């Protein structure tokens, strides 16, 4: 999961990108290779950073659902906060 590093950046607050590897390190390396650079999500200025890496297994579905609920509520609260600020 990637999250923007600058709250003023107009992009999405949290983005989920999938990369698979034999290890967490390999998956992160693949994601960075695909997303860094001038045309990538992270860009040269590092507007996003990897904030979570998940090792998927048979027991991860419940955790994924809870994480999805958490991200949804965070988005709602962030949007509400932005809307009510003068």
C-alpha positions in Angstrom: 0.0 0.0 0.0 1.3 3.5 -0.8 0.4 6.7 0.9 1.1 10.2 -0.2 3.9 12.0 1.6 2.4 15.5 1.2 -1.1 16.1 2.5 -1.5 19.0 0.1 -0.8 16.8 -2.9 -4.1 16.5 -4.9 -3.7 12.7 -5.5 -5.4 9.9 -3.6 -4.6 9.6 0.1 -4.0 5.9 -0.1 -3.3 3.7 -3.1 -3.0 -0.1 -3.3 -0.6 -1.7 -5.7 -0.1 -5.4 -6.1 3.3 -7.0 -6.6 4.0 -10.6 -6.0 7.4 -12.1 -5.1 9.0 -15.0 -3.3 9.6 -12.6 -0.3 8.4 -9.3 0.9 11.6 -7.6 -0.1 11.3 -9.0 -3.7 7.7 -7.7 -3.9 8.6 -4.2 -2.7 11.6 -4.1 -5.1 9.2 -5.0 -8.0 6.7 -2.4 -7.0 9.3 0.3 -6.7 10.9 -0.7 -10.0 7.5 -0.4 -11.7 6.3 2.8 -10.0 9.4 5.0 -9.5 10.8 7.3 -12.1 9.4 10.3 -14.0 6.3 8.5 -15.3 5.7 6.3 -12.2 3.3 6.8 -9.3 6.2 7.7 -6.9 7.9 9.9 -9.4 11.3 11.5 -8.9 10.1 13.6 -6.0 8.8 10.7 -3.9 5.2 11.9 -3.6 4.2 8.5 -2.3 5.8 5.9 -0.1 5.3 2.3 0.6 3.6 2.1 4.0 2.3 -1.5 4.2 3.3 -4.8 2.8 1.2 -7.9 3.4 2.2 -11.5 3.3 -0.9 -13.1 2.0 -2.1 -16.5 3.2 -5.3 -18.4 3.9 -6.1 -16.4 7.1 -5.7 -13.0 5.6 -9.3 -12.4 4.3 -10.7 -11.2 7.6 -7.8 -8.8 8.1 -8.2 -7.5 4.5 -11.9 -6.8 5.1 -11.1 -4.9 8.3 -8.3 -3.0 6.6 -10.8 -2.1 3.8 -13.2 -0.8 6.3 -10.5 1.2 8.0 -9.4 2.8 4.7 -13.0 3.7 3.9 -13.6 5.4 7.2 -10.3 7.2 7.0 -11.3 8.5 3.5 -14.7 9.6 4.8 -13.2 11.5 7.8 -10.5 13.1 5.6 -13.1 14.3 3.1 -15.4 15.6 5.9 -12.5 17.5 7.5 -11.6 19.1 4.2 -15.2 20.1 3.6 -15.8 21.8 6.9 -12.5 23.7 7.0 -13.0 27.4 6.1 
